[in-house]
Structures are given as C-alpha cells and as structure tokens.
Amino acid sequence: MDGNNGRLKEIVILASDGEILHTVYYDDYCKVENIDLPQQITILSDGKNSTIVLRYSDMEFSKEVDEALFDLPIPVGVRTIIMDR
C-alpha cells in the first residue's frame, strides 16, 4: 500500500515453499465515480522471464447488468463447493 494515499501498489504471490511466483504492480490511478482505479496493471512472472501489462482507458461502471450473465453452468466432472458467505 502507498502510505501517502492508501492505494494498492503491489502484490507478491508466493508458492507454498515461499518462492515468489508473480509480482503484480498497480499504477497510473484515476478516479471513476469517486473510486481510485489503476489504469495499468503489470504482472511479472519470476523464473519465466515474462511480463504482462494491462492498460485501461475510459473506464466506467455499467449501470445495469443482466444477472443471467453470471449464471454459469458447472462443467461436467467438477465438484461443487457451497460457500456460506
């Protein structure tokens, strides 16, 4: 977290043995409906020498979304886990 503004700066993703798998950086924040959102997300994969950079522009929140978009069928052979929260 950035101590000056409370924005998320980076996340480090570790393997079970503590090895760093990925580092994710969040940059170039802008306000979208009074919420700070990063316009650039950079993912570094340690050991694979690869980098993915996502850049966003003209971000906005959808006002109305058909909830059926999120009603996805469960693939055959996948065990369902019911979460209570």
DSSP file (Angstrom, degrees, kcal/mol; ACC not computed):
  #  RESIDUE AA STRUCTURE BP1 BP2  ACC     N-H-->O    O-->H-N    N-H-->O    O-->H-N    TCO  KAPPA ALPHA  PHI   PSI    X-CA   Y-CA   Z-CA
    1    1 A M              0   0    0      0, 0.0     2,-0.6     0, 0.0     7,-0.2   0.000 360.0 360.0 360.0 144.1    0.0    0.0    0.0
    2    2 A D     >  -     0   0    0      5,-2.9     4,-2.8     1,-0.1     3,-0.5  -0.730 360.0-150.5 -80.2 119.4    1.1    3.5   -0.7
    3    3 A G  T  4 S+     0   0    0     -2,-0.6    -1,-0.1     1,-0.2     0, 0.0   0.693  91.5  56.5 -65.8 -18.9    1.4    5.2    2.7
    4    4 A N  T  4 S+     0   0    0      1,-0.1    -1,-0.2     3,-0.1    -2,-0.0   0.839 128.7   6.2 -82.5 -34.2    0.6    8.6    1.2
    5    5 A N  T  4 S-     0   0    0     -3,-0.5    -2,-0.2     2,-0.2    -1,-0.1   0.436  91.5-117.0-133.1  -1.6   -2.8    7.8   -0.4
    6    6 A G     <  +     0   0    0     -4,-2.8     2,-0.2     1,-0.2    -3,-0.1   0.573  62.7 146.3  75.7   9.0   -3.7    4.2    0.6
    7    7 A R        -     0   0    0     -5,-0.3    -5,-2.9     1,-0.1     2,-0.3  -0.546  57.4-106.4 -80.1 144.3   -3.7    2.9   -2.9
    8    8 A L        +     0   0    0     -7,-0.2     3,-0.1    -2,-0.2    -1,-0.1  -0.527  39.5 175.3 -66.4 128.7   -2.6   -0.7   -3.6
    9    9 A K        -     0   0    0      1,-0.4    17,-2.7    -2,-0.3     2,-0.3   0.792  56.7 -10.0-104.9 -42.4    0.9   -0.6   -5.2
   10   10 A E  E     -A   25   0A   0     15,-0.2    -1,-0.4     2,-0.0     2,-0.4  -0.997  45.9-154.4-158.5 157.2    1.9   -4.2   -5.5
   11   11 A I  E     -A   24   0A   0     13,-2.2    13,-3.1    -2,-0.3     2,-0.5  -0.996  12.3-152.1-132.3 137.2    1.1   -7.8   -4.6
   12   12 A V  E     -A   23   0A   0     -2,-0.4     2,-0.6    11,-0.2    11,-0.2  -0.956   9.3-153.9-111.0 126.2    3.6  -10.7   -4.3
   13   13 A I  E     -A   22   0A   0      9,-3.2     8,-3.0    -2,-0.5     9,-1.5  -0.888  15.8-162.9-103.9 122.9    2.2  -14.2   -5.0
   14   14 A L  E     -A   20   0A   0     -2,-0.6     6,-0.2     6,-0.2     2,-0.1  -0.750  15.9-126.6-108.8 150.5    4.1  -16.9   -3.3
   15   15 A A    >   -     0   0    0      4,-3.0     3,-2.2    -2,-0.3    -1,-0.0  -0.367  44.3 -94.8 -78.5 169.9    4.3  -20.7   -3.8
   16   16 A S  T 3  S+     0   0    0      1,-0.3    -1,-0.1     2,-0.1    -2,-0.0   0.756 128.0  54.7 -61.6 -23.6    3.7  -23.0   -0.8
   17   17 A D  T 3  S-     0   0    0      2,-0.1    -1,-0.3     1,-0.0     3,-0.1   0.384 123.4-103.9 -90.8   4.9    7.5  -23.1   -0.3
   18   18 A G  S <  S+     0   0    0     -3,-2.2     2,-0.1     1,-0.3    -2,-0.1   0.367  73.0 144.1  91.8  -5.2    7.8  -19.3   -0.2
   19   19 A E        -     0   0    0      1,-0.1    -4,-3.0    -5,-0.1     2,-0.5  -0.448  57.0-113.1 -68.1 139.3    9.2  -18.9   -3.7
   20   20 A I  E     +A   14   0A   0     -6,-0.2    -6,-0.2     1,-0.2     3,-0.1  -0.626  39.0 171.9 -75.3 121.7    8.0  -15.8   -5.5
   21   21 A L  E     +     0   0A   0     -8,-3.0    25,-1.3    -2,-0.5     2,-0.3   0.863  63.6   0.2 -93.4 -48.8    5.8  -16.8   -8.4
   22   22 A H  E     -AB  13  45A   0     -9,-1.5    -9,-3.2    23,-0.2     2,-0.4  -0.986  51.8-155.7-143.2 149.1    4.4  -13.5   -9.6
   23   23 A T  E     -AB  12  44A   0     21,-2.3    21,-3.1    -2,-0.3     2,-0.5  -0.999  15.5-161.0-124.5 130.1    4.6   -9.8   -8.6
   24   24 A V  E     -AB  11  43A   0    -13,-3.1   -13,-2.2    -2,-0.4     2,-0.4  -0.946   3.2-163.6-116.1 126.5    1.7   -7.6   -9.6
   25   25 A Y  E     -AB  10  42A   0     17,-3.0    17,-2.5    -2,-0.5     2,-0.5  -0.896   5.0-156.0-111.7 138.9    2.1   -3.8   -9.8
   26   26 A Y  E     + B   0  41A   0    -17,-2.7     2,-0.3    -2,-0.4    15,-0.2  -0.966  28.0 158.5-116.1 122.8   -0.8   -1.3   -9.9
   27   27 A D  E     + B   0  40A   0     13,-2.9    13,-1.9    -2,-0.5    12,-0.9  -0.834  37.9  39.6-138.7 171.2   -0.1    2.1  -11.4
   28   28 A D  E    S-     0   0A   0     -2,-0.3    11,-1.4    10,-0.2    -1,-0.2   0.928  70.3-161.3  55.0  58.6   -1.5    5.2  -13.1
   29   29 A Y  E     + B   0  38A   0      9,-0.2     2,-0.3    -3,-0.1    -1,-0.1  -0.339  13.5 179.4 -70.8 148.9   -4.6    5.5  -10.9
   30   30 A C  E     - B   0  37A   0      7,-2.3     7,-2.8     5,-0.1     2,-0.5  -0.957  31.8-103.9-141.6 161.4   -7.6    7.6  -11.9
   31   31 A K  E     - B   0  36A   0     -2,-0.3     2,-0.5     5,-0.2     5,-0.2  -0.755  30.1-177.7 -90.3 130.5  -11.0    8.3  -10.3
   32   32 A V  E >  S- B   0  35A   0      3,-2.6     3,-1.3    -2,-0.5    28,-0.1  -0.968  81.2 -23.5-125.4 111.6  -14.0    6.5  -11.7
   33   33 A E  T 3  S-     0   0    0     -2,-0.5    -1,-0.1     1,-0.3     3,-0.1   0.912 128.3 -50.9  48.7  48.1  -17.2    7.6   -9.9
   34   34 A N  T 3  S+     0   0    0      1,-0.2     2,-0.5     0, 0.0    -1,-0.3   0.642 116.6 115.0  66.7  18.8  -15.0    8.7   -6.9
   35   35 A I  E <   -B   32   0A   0     -3,-1.3    -3,-2.6     2,-0.0     2,-0.5  -0.981  66.9-128.2-117.9 128.5  -13.2    5.4   -6.7
   36   36 A D  E     +B   31   0A   0     -2,-0.5    -5,-0.2    -5,-0.2    -7,-0.1  -0.628  34.6 176.0 -75.4 122.4   -9.5    5.2   -7.4
   37   37 A L  E     -B   30   0A   0     -7,-2.8    -7,-2.3    -2,-0.5     2,-0.3  -0.980  31.2-115.7-128.2 141.3   -8.8    2.5  -10.0
   38   38 A P  E     -B   29   0A   0      0, 0.0    -9,-0.2     0, 0.0   -10,-0.2  -0.568  15.0-163.9 -75.8 135.2   -5.4    1.6  -11.6
   39   39 A Q  E    S+     0   0A   0    -11,-1.4    17,-3.3   -12,-0.9     2,-0.4   0.558  79.7  45.1 -90.7 -10.3   -5.2    2.2  -15.4
   40   40 A Q  E     -BC  27  55A   0    -13,-1.9   -13,-2.9    15,-0.2     2,-0.4  -0.993  60.8-178.5-136.9 130.7   -2.1    0.0  -15.6
   41   41 A I  E     -BC  26  54A   0     13,-2.5    13,-3.2    -2,-0.4     2,-0.5  -0.997   9.5-165.6-126.1 124.9   -1.5   -3.4  -14.1
   42   42 A T  E     -BC  25  53A   0    -17,-2.5   -17,-3.0    -2,-0.4     2,-0.5  -0.951   1.3-164.3-116.2 127.8    1.8   -5.1  -14.6
   43   43 A I  E     -BC  24  52A   0      9,-3.2     9,-2.4    -2,-0.5     2,-0.5  -0.949   3.0-168.0-114.4 118.0    2.3   -8.9  -13.9
   44   44 A L  E     -BC  23  51A   0    -21,-3.1   -21,-2.3    -2,-0.5     2,-0.8  -0.914   8.8-153.5-105.3 128.0    5.9  -10.1  -13.6
   45   45 A S  E >>> -BC  22  50A   0      5,-2.6     3,-1.3    -2,-0.5     5,-1.1  -0.878  17.1-140.6-103.0 107.0    6.4  -13.9  -13.6
   46   46 A D  T 345S+     0   0    0    -25,-1.3    -2,-0.0    -2,-0.8     0, 0.0  -0.361  83.1  16.4 -66.2 142.4    9.6  -14.7  -11.8
   47   47 A G  T 345S+     0   0    0      1,-0.1    -1,-0.2    -2,-0.1   -26,-0.1   0.206 117.7  69.0  82.2 -16.7   11.6  -17.5  -13.2
   48   48 A K  T <45S-     0   0    0     -3,-1.3    -2,-0.2     2,-0.2     3,-0.1   0.438  93.6-135.5-110.3  -3.7    9.8  -17.4  -16.5
   49   49 A N  T  <5 +     0   0    0     -4,-0.6     2,-0.4     1,-0.2    -3,-0.1   0.884  58.4 134.5  51.3  44.3   11.1  -14.0  -17.6
   50   50 A S  E   < -C   45   0A   0     -5,-1.1    -5,-2.6     2,-0.0     2,-0.4  -0.950  36.4-168.6-127.6 148.4    7.7  -12.9  -18.8
   51   51 A T  E     -C   44   0A   0     -2,-0.4     2,-0.5    -7,-0.2    -7,-0.2  -0.998   4.0-165.5-134.7 135.2    5.8   -9.7  -18.3
   52   52 A I  E     -C   43   0A   0     -9,-2.4    -9,-3.2    -2,-0.4     2,-0.5  -0.989   7.3-167.3-119.8 128.8    2.1   -8.9  -18.9
   53   53 A V  E     -C   42   0A   0     -2,-0.5     2,-0.5   -11,-0.2   -11,-0.2  -0.974   0.5-167.5-119.3 122.9    1.0   -5.3  -19.0
   54   54 A L  E     -C   41   0A   0    -13,-3.2   -13,-2.5    -2,-0.5     2,-0.4  -0.932   5.8-170.7-107.9 128.9   -2.7   -4.4  -19.0
   55   55 A R  E     -C   40   0A   0     -2,-0.5     2,-0.3   -15,-0.2   -15,-0.2  -0.979   0.5-168.5-122.6 133.2   -3.7   -0.8  -19.7
   56   56 A Y        +     0   0    0    -17,-3.3     2,-0.3    -2,-0.4     3,-0.1  -0.887   7.0 175.8-117.8 148.1   -7.2    0.5  -19.3
   57   57 A S        +     0   0    0     -2,-0.3    -2,-0.0     1,-0.1     0, 0.0  -0.977  61.7  21.3-145.4 159.1   -8.7    3.8  -20.5
   58   58 A D  S    S-     0   0    0     -2,-0.3     2,-0.1     1,-0.2    -1,-0.1   0.889  79.3-175.4  52.5  45.8  -12.1    5.4  -20.5
   59   59 A M        +     0   0    0     -3,-0.1     2,-0.3   -22,-0.1    -1,-0.2  -0.451  10.3 162.6 -74.7 143.8  -13.3    3.2  -17.6
   60   60 A E        -     0   0    0     -2,-0.1     2,-0.4   -28,-0.1   -28,-0.0  -0.979  37.2-111.1-154.1 157.2  -16.8    3.4  -16.4
   61   61 A F        -     0   0    0     -2,-0.3     2,-0.3     1,-0.0   -28,-0.0  -0.744  33.0-118.6 -90.7 137.5  -19.2    1.2  -14.3
   62   62 A S        -     0   0    0     -2,-0.4     3,-0.1     1,-0.2    -1,-0.0  -0.565  18.0-154.5 -71.2 135.5  -22.1   -0.4  -16.0
   63   63 A K  S    S+     0   0    0      1,-0.3     2,-0.4    -2,-0.3    -1,-0.2   0.902  78.0  24.5 -80.7 -42.6  -25.3    0.8  -14.5
   64   64 A E        +     0   0    0      2,-0.0     2,-0.4     0, 0.0    -1,-0.3  -0.987  66.5 179.1-129.5 129.1  -27.5   -2.2  -15.3
   65   65 A V        -     0   0    0     -2,-0.4     2,-0.6    -3,-0.1     3,-0.0  -0.992  33.4-119.3-129.4 133.7  -26.2   -5.7  -15.9
   66   66 A D    >   -     0   0    0     -2,-0.4     3,-2.2     1,-0.2     4,-0.2  -0.605  20.0-146.5 -70.2 117.1  -28.3   -8.8  -16.6
   67   67 A E  G >  S+     0   0    0     -2,-0.6     3,-1.7     1,-0.3     4,-0.2   0.706  91.9  76.8 -61.0 -19.7  -27.7  -11.1  -13.7
   68   68 A A  G >  S+     0   0    0      1,-0.3     3,-1.2     2,-0.2    -1,-0.3   0.737  78.6  73.2 -62.9 -22.0  -28.0  -14.1  -16.1
   69   69 A L  G <  S+     0   0    0     -3,-2.2    -1,-0.3     1,-0.3    -2,-0.2   0.789  99.9  45.1 -60.5 -26.1  -24.5  -13.2  -17.4
   70   70 A F  G <  S+     0   0    0     -3,-1.7     2,-1.4    -4,-0.2    -1,-0.3   0.378  85.1  97.6-100.8   3.0  -23.2  -14.6  -14.1
   71   71 A D    <   +     0   0    0     -3,-1.2    -1,-0.1    -4,-0.2    -3,-0.0  -0.665  58.6 175.2 -91.7  81.1  -25.3  -17.8  -14.0
   72   72 A L        -     0   0    0     -2,-1.4     2,-0.1     1,-0.1    -2,-0.1  -0.686  31.7-115.4 -95.2 139.8  -22.7  -20.1  -15.5
   73   73 A P        -     0   0    0      0, 0.0    -1,-0.1     0, 0.0    -2,-0.0  -0.434  30.4-115.6 -70.1 145.7  -23.2  -23.8  -15.9
   74   74 A I        -     0   0    0     -2,-0.1     3,-0.1     1,-0.1     6,-0.1  -0.714  35.6-115.3 -82.0 125.7  -20.9  -26.1  -13.8
   75   75 A P    >   -     0   0    0      0, 0.0     3,-1.7     0, 0.0    -1,-0.1  -0.236  36.9 -92.6 -60.8 148.6  -18.7  -28.1  -16.1
   76   76 A V  T 3  S+     0   0    0      1,-0.2     3,-0.1     3,-0.0     0, 0.0  -0.366 111.6  23.0 -60.2 134.8  -19.1  -31.9  -16.0
   77   77 A G  T 3  S+     0   0    0      1,-0.3     2,-0.5    -3,-0.1    -1,-0.2   0.397  90.7 124.0  89.7  -2.8  -16.8  -33.6  -13.6
   78   78 A V    <   -     0   0    0     -3,-1.7     2,-0.4    -4,-0.0    -1,-0.3  -0.801  59.8-131.2 -95.8 130.7  -16.3  -30.5  -11.4
   79   79 A R        -     0   0    0     -2,-0.5     2,-0.3    -3,-0.1    -3,-0.0  -0.658  21.4-132.0 -80.6 127.8  -17.2  -30.9   -7.7
   80   80 A T        -     0   0    0     -2,-0.4     2,-0.5    -6,-0.1    -1,-0.0  -0.634  16.9-163.5 -82.0 133.7  -19.4  -28.1   -6.4
   81   81 A I        -     0   0    0     -2,-0.3     2,-0.5     2,-0.0    -2,-0.0  -0.979  11.5-145.7-117.5 117.8  -18.4  -26.4   -3.1
   82   82 A I        -     0   0    0     -2,-0.5     2,-0.4     2,-0.0    -2,-0.0  -0.735  12.3-156.6 -85.7 124.1  -21.2  -24.4   -1.5
   83   83 A M        -     0   0    0     -2,-0.5    -2,-0.0     1,-0.1     0, 0.0  -0.854   9.1-153.5-102.5 135.1  -19.8  -21.3    0.3
   84   84 A D              0   0    0     -2,-0.4    -1,-0.1     1,-0.2    -2,-0.0   0.368 360.0 360.0 -93.0   6.7  -21.9  -19.9    3.1
   85   85 A R              0   0    0      0, 0.0    -1,-0.2     0, 0.0    -2,-0.0   0.340 360.0 360.0-147.8 360.0  -20.5  -16.3    2.8
